[in-house]
Amino acid sequence: MIGRLGPGLIIPGNGHFDTTQANIRRNNIQPMNLFSAELMDERSASHFKGDMDVERFKKLLERSHSKIPLSYLTITNNTGGGQPFRWKISGRFSELSHNYEIPLFFDACRFAENAWFIQQFEQGYGSKDIKR
Ligand SMILES: Cc1ncc(COP(=O)(O)O)c(C=O)c1O
């Protein structure tokens, strides 16, 4: 499946970077941004607005998994304003992708900053060393 190009395919992610999105479109594939509800809520004070909406991803997989050549995680979610992603949600995203044998790609452009946010603000990671 990977490497397949063309109309009818979808590449979902938490928020594709602008140039990534343009390259996906140029290959006649539909980029799909499954932004988190927290990102869409102006009043939300969440530290993790860059998460993916996992429930929407789950529904998309149930409906259209054969149309998905790969899924995509952008860390941090720069299209959504440089917002970080929770470690726990990335695990869920990875598990769901693998259940359908869909490769998960990382745009780990700002992974170090994201790791700092996880250490500072995600429950259970306060004592983790960012380097490991
Ligand atoms: C999340 C993300 N991915 C990729 C890139 C690099 O994009 P490009 O190679 O098109 O300059 C950037 C640049 O800021 C980015 O923020």
The ligand as a Gaussian input file, in Angstrom:
#p B3LYP/6-31G(d) Opt

LIG

0 1
 C        6.231000      21.053000      11.135000
 C        7.164000      21.436000      10.014000
 N        7.488000      20.515000       9.113000
 C        8.337000      20.796000       8.101000
 C        8.896000      22.068000       7.972000
 C        9.839000      22.334000       6.830000
 O        9.157000      22.687000       5.723000
 P        9.940000      23.038000       4.359000
 O       10.967000      21.976000       4.159000
 O        8.893000      23.019000       3.324000
 O       10.551000      24.371000       4.555000
 C        8.577000      23.058000       8.880000
 C        9.132000      24.394000       8.750000
 O        8.904000      25.306000       9.534000
 C        7.686000      22.734000       9.939000
 O        7.337000      23.652000      10.862000

